[in-house]
Amino acid sequence: MMDTISMTLTNFFAVASRHAEWIAERRTVAATNIANANTPGYKAQAVGSFADEFSRIDSGPGGWLSISGARGAGAEDEERGSRAYHSGNNVSLDEELVTAGAVARDQMLNAGLTKAFNRLISLSAR
């Protein structure tokens, strides 16, 4: 029984860790897009959804979740939007600021859940 609980918590923390990495990738891409908003010809980038990322997390032997294929920031980037502005780029500051807000919300949610599970483990170990 304890092994099952331990494995489940390990799986949760593995997914939470990958989610935090995905959030960092989104933050980096959004910041790069904002920084290059006035760069002529720059094409805005976007990171795929976490649902896509989660589908890459597969069950390994014994029920452990293993993260397949570590990637660097931006490896899953895709071009965003096709609308071009006078400078030839397609960066929408409105969209990027909405993305930045979503990233902040996702990070707070991830940190809150991780903290709650950590607290749960600490209380159960007493």
C-alpha positions as a Markdown table, in Angstrom:
| # | Residue | x | y | z |
|---|---|---|---|---|
| 1 | Met | 0.0 | 0.0 | 0.0 |
| 2 | Met | 2.7 | 2.5 | 1.0 |
| 3 | Asp | 4.6 | 1.6 | -2.2 |
| 4 | Thr | 1.5 | 2.5 | -4.3 |
| 5 | Ile | 1.1 | 5.9 | -2.5 |
| 6 | Ser | 4.9 | 6.6 | -2.8 |
| 7 | Met | 4.7 | 5.8 | -6.6 |
| 8 | Thr | 1.6 | 8.0 | -7.0 |
| 9 | Leu | 3.3 | 10.9 | -5.3 |
| 10 | Thr | 6.4 | 10.4 | -7.3 |
| 11 | Asn | 4.3 | 10.4 | -10.5 |
| 12 | Phe | 2.6 | 13.7 | -9.3 |
| 13 | Phe | 5.9 | 15.4 | -8.7 |
| 14 | Ala | 7.3 | 14.2 | -12.0 |
| 15 | Val | 4.3 | 15.7 | -13.9 |
| 16 | Ala | 4.5 | 18.8 | -11.8 |
| 17 | Ser | 8.2 | 19.2 | -12.5 |
| 18 | Arg | 7.6 | 18.8 | -16.3 |
| 19 | His | 4.7 | 21.3 | -16.1 |
| 20 | Ala | 7.1 | 23.8 | -14.4 |
| 21 | Glu | 9.6 | 23.3 | -17.2 |
| 22 | Trp | 6.8 | 23.8 | -19.8 |
| 23 | Ile | 5.8 | 27.0 | -18.0 |
| 24 | Ala | 9.4 | 28.2 | -18.2 |
| 25 | Glu | 9.5 | 27.5 | -21.9 |
| 26 | Arg | 6.2 | 29.5 | -22.5 |
| 27 | Arg | 7.6 | 32.4 | -20.4 |
| 28 | Thr | 10.8 | 32.4 | -22.4 |
| 29 | Val | 9.0 | 32.3 | -25.8 |
| 30 | Ala | 6.5 | 35.1 | -24.7 |
| 31 | Ala | 9.4 | 37.3 | -23.5 |
| 32 | Thr | 11.3 | 36.7 | -26.8 |
| 33 | Asn | 8.2 | 37.6 | -28.8 |
| 34 | Ile | 7.6 | 40.8 | -26.8 |
| 35 | Ala | 11.3 | 41.7 | -27.0 |
| 36 | Asn | 11.2 | 41.3 | -30.8 |
| 37 | Ala | 7.8 | 43.1 | -31.4 |
| 38 | Asn | 9.5 | 45.8 | -33.4 |
| 39 | Thr | 12.0 | 43.6 | -35.2 |
| 40 | Pro | 11.3 | 43.7 | -38.9 |
| 41 | Gly | 10.5 | 40.3 | -40.3 |
| 42 | Tyr | 10.4 | 38.5 | -36.9 |
| 43 | Lys | 7.8 | 35.7 | -36.7 |
| 44 | Ala | 6.1 | 35.1 | -33.3 |
| 45 | Gln | 6.6 | 31.7 | -31.8 |
| 46 | Ala | 4.3 | 29.6 | -29.6 |
| 47 | Val | 4.8 | 26.6 | -27.4 |
| 48 | Gly | 2.4 | 23.7 | -27.8 |
| 49 | Ser | -0.2 | 23.0 | -25.2 |
| 50 | Phe | 0.6 | 21.0 | -22.0 |
| 51 | Ala | -2.0 | 18.4 | -23.1 |
| 52 | Asp | 0.4 | 17.6 | -26.0 |
| 53 | Glu | 3.3 | 17.6 | -23.6 |
| 54 | Phe | 1.4 | 15.3 | -21.2 |
| 55 | Ser | 0.7 | 12.8 | -24.0 |
| 56 | Arg | 4.5 | 12.4 | -24.3 |
| 57 | Ile | 4.7 | 11.3 | -20.7 |
| 58 | Asp | 4.3 | 7.5 | -20.9 |
| 59 | Ser | 4.1 | 4.7 | -18.4 |
| 60 | Gly | 7.3 | 2.9 | -17.8 |
| 61 | Pro | 7.9 | -0.4 | -16.1 |
| 62 | Gly | 6.2 | -0.8 | -12.7 |
| 63 | Gly | 3.8 | 2.1 | -13.3 |
| 64 | Trp | 6.5 | 4.8 | -13.0 |
| 65 | Leu | 6.0 | 7.7 | -15.3 |
| 66 | Ser | 9.0 | 8.6 | -17.3 |
| 67 | Ile | 9.4 | 11.8 | -19.2 |
| 68 | Ser | 10.4 | 10.8 | -22.7 |
| 69 | Gly | 12.8 | 13.0 | -24.7 |
| 70 | Ala | 14.1 | 16.0 | -22.7 |
| 71 | Arg | 13.8 | 19.1 | -24.8 |
| 72 | Gly | 15.4 | 22.5 | -24.6 |
| 73 | Ala | 13.3 | 25.7 | -24.4 |
| 74 | Gly | 11.6 | 26.4 | -27.7 |
| 75 | Ala | 12.1 | 23.0 | -29.2 |
| 76 | Glu | 8.4 | 22.6 | -29.7 |
| 77 | Asp | 7.9 | 26.1 | -30.9 |
| 78 | Glu | 5.5 | 26.7 | -33.7 |
| 79 | Glu | 4.8 | 29.9 | -35.6 |
| 80 | Arg | 1.9 | 31.9 | -34.3 |
| 81 | Gly | -0.6 | 33.7 | -36.4 |
| 82 | Ser | -0.2 | 34.7 | -40.0 |
| 83 | Arg | -1.2 | 38.4 | -39.8 |
| 84 | Ala | 1.8 | 40.6 | -40.7 |
| 85 | Tyr | 2.3 | 44.2 | -39.5 |
| 86 | His | 4.0 | 47.1 | -41.3 |
| 87 | Ser | 7.4 | 45.9 | -40.1 |
| 88 | Gly | 6.8 | 42.5 | -41.6 |
| 89 | Asn | 6.5 | 40.7 | -38.2 |
| 90 | Asn | 3.4 | 39.1 | -36.8 |
| 91 | Val | 3.8 | 39.8 | -33.1 |
| 92 | Ser | 0.6 | 40.9 | -31.3 |
| 93 | Leu | 1.5 | 42.5 | -28.0 |
| 94 | Asp | -2.1 | 42.0 | -26.8 |
| 95 | Glu | -1.8 | 38.2 | -27.4 |
| 96 | Glu | 1.6 | 38.1 | -25.8 |
| 97 | Leu | 0.4 | 39.9 | -22.7 |
| 98 | Val | -2.5 | 37.5 | -22.4 |
| 99 | Thr | -0.1 | 34.6 | -22.7 |
| 100 | Ala | 2.1 | 36.2 | -20.0 |
| 101 | Gly | -0.9 | 36.4 | -17.7 |
| 102 | Ala | -1.8 | 32.8 | -18.4 |
| 103 | Val | 1.8 | 31.8 | -17.7 |
| 104 | Ala | 1.7 | 33.6 | -14.3 |
| 105 | Arg | -1.6 | 31.9 | -13.4 |
| 106 | Asp | -0.3 | 28.5 | -14.4 |
| 107 | Gln | 2.9 | 28.9 | -12.4 |
| 108 | Met | 0.9 | 30.0 | -9.3 |
| 109 | Leu | -1.4 | 26.9 | -9.7 |
| 110 | Asn | 1.5 | 24.5 | -10.1 |
| 111 | Ala | 3.4 | 26.0 | -7.1 |
| 112 | Gly | 0.3 | 25.9 | -5.0 |
| 113 | Leu | -0.5 | 22.2 | -5.8 |
| 114 | Thr | 3.1 | 21.2 | -5.3 |
| 115 | Lys | 3.2 | 23.0 | -2.0 |
| 116 | Ala | -0.1 | 21.4 | -0.9 |
| 117 | Phe | 1.1 | 17.9 | -1.8 |
| 118 | Asn | 4.4 | 18.5 | 0.0 |
| 119 | Arg | 2.6 | 19.7 | 3.1 |
| 120 | Leu | 0.4 | 16.6 | 2.9 |
| 121 | Ile | 3.4 | 14.3 | 2.8 |
| 122 | Ser | 5.1 | 16.2 | 5.7 |
| 123 | Leu | 1.9 | 15.9 | 7.8 |
| 124 | Ser | 1.5 | 12.2 | 7.1 |
| 125 | Ala | 5.1 | 11.5 | 8.0 |
| 126 | Arg | 4.7 | 12.8 | 11.6 |
